[in-house]
Amino acid sequence: MVKLNLFAILFLLLGNIGNSMAQGSVIDDYKLHQDSIVYQIRTGINIGGFSPLPFPAEIREIKGFNPRLNFSVEGSATYWIGGEKRLWGVKAGIKLENKGMKTDSKVKNYSMEILGDNGERVAGNWTGGVSTQVVNSYITIPIAVTYAMNENWGFSLGTFCSLILEKDFSGYVYDGYLREGGPTGNKVEFREDNIATYDFSNELRKFTYGIEIGSNWNASRHLNVFSNLSWGLNDVFKSDFKTITFAMKPIYLNVGFGYVF
């Protein structure tokens, strides 16, 4: 009877020790998992523009370019693979950003649709000056694979998709003439201070996507400086929009600083 009691007590002790060890293992695994996820917030500026590549023959000269001041704020989480080594990781985030520009160019036989004095639309081929401004706001989801070369330098390669929130793609034409309907159509001249406006804002796509490549330098455990080049892969205009005859894609360099929690 005494032996049975001793075996029962030993069994209970071993069971309690096993449970404690199992709970400790779960807690350690949870801590390791938590330590593998790094949260970060970034703020920066976007420098770039919406551009056709290659440049079409209709655009003869870029007379002026202003990238404007485009801000971005991003929150992200990186899951590092391999425990404490942290060489490779997967990063996903959400970003609010502006992408805009202002350009002034000289064109010839440039497909255009202008607004008349009474709001009517007149389409044709424009030769002369074109001033364009773009002021767009997006919510962007970037997903990337990250690589830590050492304690200071890291790199990333991934993709992004963006939903447009606010849009403005408009401008005016000046000092030139419009051939209504085509290159041989009726000639309408605009000289001196006489201009005609255009607005293609409603022709912009809701979604854009592309690829991005980035780098960051860790100034300290919590602070870093980063640069990120994003390249849109689809035309920013809808597929049924035929006025602009070439694809326009957003190409931007995002630079700024981040804070790691």
Sequence and secondary structure as in RCSB ss.txt:
>XXXX:A:sequence
MVKLNLFAILFLLLGNIGNSMAQGSVIDDYKLHQDSIVYQIRTGINIGGFSPLPFPAEIREIKGFNPRLNFSVEG
SATYWIGGEKRLWGVKAGIKLENKGMKTDSKVKNYSMEILGDNGERVAGNWTGGVSTQVVNSYITIPIAVTYAMN
ENWGFSLGTFCSLILEKDFSGYVYDGYLREGGPTGNKVEFREDNIATYDFSNELRKFTYGIEIGSNWNASRHLNV
FSNLSWGLNDVFKSDFKTITFAMKPIYLNVGFGYVF
>XXXX:A:secstr
 HHHHHHHHHHHHHHHHHHHHHHHHHHHHHHHHHHTEEEEEEEEEEEEEEE SS  TTEEEEEEEE   EEEEEE
EEEEEESTTS  EEEEEEEEEEEEEEEEEEEEEEEEEEEE TTS EEEEEEEEEEEEEEEEEEEEEEEEEEEE S
SSEEEEEEEEEEEEEE  EEEEEEEEEEEETSTTS EEEEEEEEEEEEE GGGB SEEEEEEEEEEEESSSSEEE
EEEEEEE S SB TT  SS S  EEEEEEEEEEEE 
